[in-house]
Amino acid sequence: MQDVVIIGGGTAGLTAALYLLRAGKHVLILESEVFGGQISSSPRVENYPGIMQISGSEFTDQLLEQVTALGAQIEMERATSIQERDGMKIVITDEHEYPCKSVIIATGSKHRHLGISQEEDFIGRGVSYCAVCDGAFFRGKETAVVGGGSAALQSALYLSQFCTHVYLIVRRNVFRGEPHLVKAIEQKENISVLYNTIVSALEGDTVLTGLTLKSTDTQTISHLPVTGLFVSIGQAPDNTAFSDILDLDAGGYISAGEDCKTSSEGIFAAGDCRSKAVRQLTTAASDGTISALAACQYIDSL
């Protein structure tokens, strides 16, 4: 019997484990892929308070070492469902069943990729999925943003503050973003919008040097020399395994507020997997803290 089973070993899940272990709780962390989540693949992290610069993998390694030193139990298994039995919660994986008093879901979300050749190779070498995280590395350079929704418009506006020019590549002939963001884009002299255009290939050897573009109208091929490409075509949470016990919003995110409480008592959601406006490393750590303290309060009230 565990006090808490944490599903997901990213920043939110590991931070939750840290607080729970320091409170004397027995904790099991389930991770099905790699620890750290999205941040583990970032070559440089420079926006975490108190740390000037660190690689994402080093950040993750230190956090994981911190919780294992405190006695966290870790299993590399994928959680497939959560059940309630005899007043207990049972986390079921593809291999075992784990009874516990409380559950923290911290499965995160994944940025949708373009799905073109060399995209994975250029991550951290010109291709990014977070303008706030990596935009400062492209100060004084020309960059491009792919996407037509509000997130893509916000990314382009953010980049325009320090990039010499930003190309906004939109698959359709209209934006899907909020009208006030569209108006702000139109007023920016260093943002050019390329409608009815897709990125068909990435150019460069070891780092990104440009894009091959294709018109969806005329099928014309063109080339755009940029050193940075920010893909902003949405995120995809992985919460379907819990849809029978928790409320999800229209986007598939777990319905939970800043208190991290879900629709099921004793089950909490932390980090990018829950409904929220901002998804950053610092907010993931914040959610981990809040969910852990909430779980402690829940367990102590039993």
C-alpha positions as CSV (number, residue, x, y, z in Angstrom):
1,M,0.0,0.0,0.0
2,Q,1.4,3.3,-1.1
3,D,0.4,6.7,0.3
4,V,0.5,8.2,-3.2
5,V,1.1,6.9,-6.7
6,I,2.4,9.6,-9.0
7,I,1.7,8.9,-12.7
8,G,4.4,10.7,-14.7
9,G,8.1,11.5,-14.0
10,G,8.3,15.0,-15.4
11,T,9.0,18.2,-13.4
12,A,5.5,18.2,-11.9
13,G,5.6,14.6,-10.9
14,L,9.1,14.7,-9.5
15,T,8.4,17.9,-7.6
16,A,5.3,16.4,-6.1
17,A,7.4,13.3,-5.0
18,L,10.0,15.6,-3.4
19,Y,7.4,17.3,-1.2
20,L,5.6,14.1,-0.3
21,L,8.7,12.3,0.7
22,R,9.8,15.2,2.9
23,A,6.4,14.9,4.5
24,G,7.1,11.3,5.3
25,K,4.8,9.7,2.8
26,H,5.4,6.5,0.9
27,V,5.6,7.3,-2.8
28,L,5.6,5.3,-6.1
29,I,6.4,7.1,-9.3
30,L,5.3,5.5,-12.6
31,E,7.0,6.6,-15.8
32,S,6.4,4.9,-19.2
33,E,9.0,6.6,-21.3
34,V,11.8,8.9,-20.0
35,F,12.1,11.0,-16.9
36,G,11.8,14.8,-17.3
37,G,9.3,15.0,-20.0
38,Q,9.7,17.7,-22.7
39,I,12.4,19.6,-20.8
40,S,14.8,16.7,-20.8
41,S,15.5,17.3,-24.5
42,S,16.2,21.0,-24.2
43,P,19.9,21.8,-24.6
44,R,19.7,24.9,-22.5
45,V,17.4,26.0,-19.7
46,E,17.9,29.7,-18.7
47,N,14.5,30.7,-17.3
48,Y,14.4,28.7,-14.1
49,P,14.8,30.9,-11.0
50,G,18.1,30.6,-9.3
51,I,19.8,28.6,-12.1
52,M,21.7,30.7,-14.6
53,Q,22.0,27.9,-17.2
54,I,21.5,24.2,-17.2
55,S,20.7,21.5,-19.8
56,G,17.3,19.9,-19.6
57,S,18.8,16.5,-19.0
58,E,21.0,17.7,-16.2
59,F,18.0,19.4,-14.6
60,T,16.0,16.2,-14.8
61,D,18.9,14.1,-13.5
62,Q,19.4,16.2,-10.4
63,L,15.7,16.3,-9.6
64,L,15.5,12.5,-10.1
65,E,18.5,12.0,-7.9
66,Q,17.0,14.2,-5.2
67,V,13.8,12.1,-5.0
68,T,15.5,8.7,-5.2
69,A,17.8,9.8,-2.4
70,L,14.8,10.4,-0.2
71,G,13.4,6.9,-0.9
72,A,11.0,7.2,-3.8
73,Q,10.0,3.9,-5.4
74,I,10.2,4.0,-9.2
75,E,8.7,1.7,-11.8
76,M,9.0,2.0,-15.6
77,E,5.4,1.1,-16.4
78,R,2.5,2.7,-18.2
79,A,-0.7,3.4,-16.1
80,T,-3.7,2.2,-18.1
81,S,-6.5,3.0,-15.6
82,I,-7.5,4.0,-12.1
83,Q,-10.1,2.2,-10.1
84,E,-11.8,2.6,-6.7
85,R,-12.1,-0.6,-4.6
86,D,-13.0,-0.9,-0.9
87,G,-12.1,2.8,-0.2
88,M,-8.8,2.5,-1.9
89,K,-7.5,3.7,-5.3
90,I,-6.0,1.1,-7.5
91,V,-3.6,2.3,-10.3
92,I,-3.5,-0.4,-12.9
93,T,-0.5,-0.6,-15.3
94,D,0.2,-3.0,-18.2
95,E,2.1,-5.2,-15.7
96,H,0.8,-4.7,-12.1
97,E,-1.9,-3.2,-9.8
98,Y,-0.8,-0.7,-7.2
99,P,-3.2,0.1,-4.3
100,C,-2.8,3.6,-2.7
101,K,-4.6,6.3,-0.8
102,S,-4.2,9.1,-3.3
103,V,-3.1,9.6,-6.9
104,I,-1.3,12.5,-8.6
105,I,-1.6,12.5,-12.4
106,A,1.3,14.3,-14.0
107,T,1.4,12.8,-17.5
108,G,2.2,16.2,-19.2
109,S,1.4,16.8,-22.8
110,K,3.3,16.6,-26.0
111,H,3.8,19.3,-28.7
112,R,2.4,18.3,-32.0
113,H,5.2,17.9,-34.6
114,L,5.1,18.7,-38.2
115,G,6.0,15.1,-39.1
116,I,8.6,16.0,-41.7
117,S,12.1,14.6,-42.4
118,Q,14.9,15.6,-40.0
119,E,12.5,17.4,-37.6
120,E,13.7,15.3,-34.7
121,D,17.4,15.8,-35.7
122,F,17.0,19.6,-35.6
123,I,15.4,19.9,-32.2
124,G,17.7,22.1,-30.1
125,R,19.6,22.9,-33.3
126,G,17.1,25.4,-34.8
127,V,13.8,23.7,-34.2
128,S,11.8,24.5,-31.1
129,Y,8.3,24.1,-29.8
130,C,8.4,26.9,-27.2
131,A,9.1,30.5,-28.1
132,V,9.2,31.6,-24.4
133,C,11.7,28.9,-23.6
134,D,14.1,29.3,-26.5
135,G,13.3,32.5,-28.2
136,A,16.1,34.5,-26.5
137,F,18.7,32.2,-28.2
138,F,17.7,33.8,-31.6
139,R,18.2,37.4,-30.7
140,G,19.1,39.5,-33.8
141,K,18.2,36.6,-36.1
142,E,15.5,35.8,-38.6
143,T,13.0,33.1,-37.4
144,A,9.7,31.5,-38.5
145,V,6.7,30.3,-36.6
146,V,4.3,27.7,-38.0
147,G,0.6,27.8,-37.0
148,G,-2.5,30.0,-37.2
149,G,-4.0,29.8,-33.7
150,S,-3.6,32.1,-30.8
151,A,-0.5,30.3,-29.5
152,A,1.3,30.8,-32.8
153,L,0.3,34.4,-32.9
154,Q,1.6,35.0,-29.4
155,S,4.8,33.2,-30.2
156,A,5.4,35.5,-33.3
157,L,4.6,38.6,-31.2
158,Y,7.0,37.5,-28.5
159,L,9.8,36.7,-31.0
160,S,9.3,40.0,-32.8
161,Q,10.7,41.8,-29.7
162,F,14.2,40.6,-30.3
163,C,14.4,38.9,-33.7
164,T,15.1,41.0,-36.7
165,H,12.3,39.4,-38.6
166,V,9.6,36.8,-38.0
167,Y,7.8,34.9,-40.7
168,L,4.4,33.5,-39.7
169,I,3.6,30.4,-41.8
170,V,-0.1,29.7,-42.0
171,R,-1.6,26.6,-43.7
172,R,-4.9,28.3,-44.4
173,N,-5.8,31.8,-45.8
174,V,-7.1,33.0,-42.4
175,F,-6.0,32.9,-38.8
176,R,-7.8,30.9,-36.1
177,G,-6.4,33.1,-33.3
178,E,-8.1,35.8,-31.3
179,P,-9.0,39.0,-33.2
180,H,-6.9,41.3,-30.9
181,L,-3.8,39.1,-31.6
182,V,-4.4,39.2,-35.3
183,K,-4.6,43.0,-35.1
184,A,-1.3,43.1,-33.2
185,I,0.3,40.9,-35.8
186,E,-0.8,43.3,-38.6
187,Q,0.7,46.3,-36.8
188,K,4.1,44.7,-36.5
189,E,6.5,45.7,-39.2
190,N,9.0,42.9,-38.6
191,I,6.3,40.1,-38.9
192,S,5.5,38.8,-42.4
193,V,2.5,36.4,-42.8
194,L,2.8,33.6,-45.4
195,Y,-0.7,32.3,-46.0
196,N,-1.6,29.1,-47.7
197,T,1.9,27.8,-47.0
198,I,3.3,24.7,-45.4
199,V,6.9,23.7,-44.4
200,S,7.8,20.7,-46.6
201,A,11.4,20.3,-45.7
202,L,14.1,21.5,-43.3
203,E,17.5,22.7,-44.7
204,G,20.9,22.5,-43.1
205,D,23.5,20.0,-42.1
206,T,24.0,20.0,-38.4
207,V,21.9,23.1,-37.7
208,L,18.9,24.7,-39.3
209,T,19.8,27.1,-42.1
210,G,16.4,27.4,-43.9
211,L,13.0,26.0,-44.8
212,T,11.6,24.6,-48.0
213,L,8.1,26.0,-48.4
214,K,5.2,24.8,-50.5
215,S,2.1,26.8,-51.5
216,T,-1.1,24.9,-50.9
217,D,-2.7,26.9,-53.7
218,T,-0.2,26.7,-56.6
219,Q,2.1,23.9,-55.3
220,T,5.0,26.3,-55.9
221,I,8.2,25.5,-54.0
222,S,10.2,28.3,-52.4
223,H,13.1,28.6,-49.9
224,L,13.2,30.7,-46.7
225,P,16.6,31.3,-45.0
226,V,16.0,31.3,-41.2
227,T,18.0,30.0,-38.3
228,G,15.0,29.2,-36.1
229,L,11.7,27.5,-36.6
230,F,9.1,27.5,-33.8
231,V,6.4,24.9,-34.3
232,S,3.1,26.0,-32.7
233,I,0.4,23.7,-34.0
234,G,-1.0,22.6,-30.7
235,Q,-0.4,20.2,-27.9
236,A,-1.8,16.7,-27.2
237,P,-2.4,15.5,-23.7
238,D,-2.5,11.7,-22.9
239,N,-5.3,11.4,-20.5
240,T,-7.8,9.1,-22.2
241,A,-6.9,6.3,-19.8
242,F,-8.5,8.3,-17.0
243,S,-11.6,9.6,-18.8
244,D,-13.9,7.1,-17.0
245,I,-13.0,8.4,-13.6
246,L,-12.1,12.1,-14.2
247,D,-13.7,15.0,-16.1
248,L,-11.7,16.1,-19.1
249,D,-12.2,19.4,-21.0
250,A,-12.8,19.7,-24.8
251,G,-9.1,19.5,-25.5
252,G,-8.6,16.3,-23.5
253,Y,-6.9,18.0,-20.5
254,I,-7.9,17.1,-17.0
255,S,-10.4,19.6,-15.6
256,A,-8.6,20.9,-12.5
257,G,-8.0,24.4,-11.2
258,E,-5.0,26.0,-9.5
259,D,-5.6,23.8,-6.5
260,C,-4.9,20.8,-8.7
261,K,-8.1,19.0,-7.5
262,T,-9.9,16.9,-10.0
263,S,-13.6,15.8,-10.1
264,S,-12.6,12.7,-8.2
265,E,-11.8,13.1,-4.5
266,G,-8.2,12.2,-3.7
267,I,-7.0,12.3,-7.2
268,F,-5.0,15.4,-8.3
269,A,-3.6,16.7,-11.6
270,A,-0.3,18.5,-11.9
271,G,1.6,20.1,-14.7
272,D,0.8,20.3,-18.4
273,C,-1.9,17.5,-18.3
274,R,-4.4,19.8,-16.6
275,S,-6.5,22.7,-17.9
276,K,-4.4,25.8,-17.6
277,A,-3.3,29.0,-19.4
278,V,0.4,28.8,-18.9
279,R,2.6,25.7,-19.4
280,Q,6.2,26.3,-18.3
281,L,8.8,24.6,-16.2
282,T,8.1,26.9,-13.3
283,T,4.4,26.3,-13.4
284,A,4.9,22.5,-13.5
285,A,7.1,22.7,-10.4
286,S,4.4,24.9,-8.8
287,D,1.7,22.4,-9.6
288,G,3.8,19.6,-8.2
289,T,4.1,21.4,-4.9
290,I,0.4,22.3,-4.7
291,S,-0.8,18.8,-5.6
292,A,1.6,17.1,-3.1
293,L,0.4,19.3,-0.2
294,A,-3.2,18.7,-1.2
295,A,-2.6,15.0,-1.3
296,C,-1.0,15.1,2.2
297,Q,-4.0,17.0,3.5
298,Y,-6.4,14.5,1.9
299,I,-4.5,11.4,3.3
300,D,-4.2,12.9,6.8
301,S,-8.0,13.5,6.8
302,L,-8.8,9.8,6.1
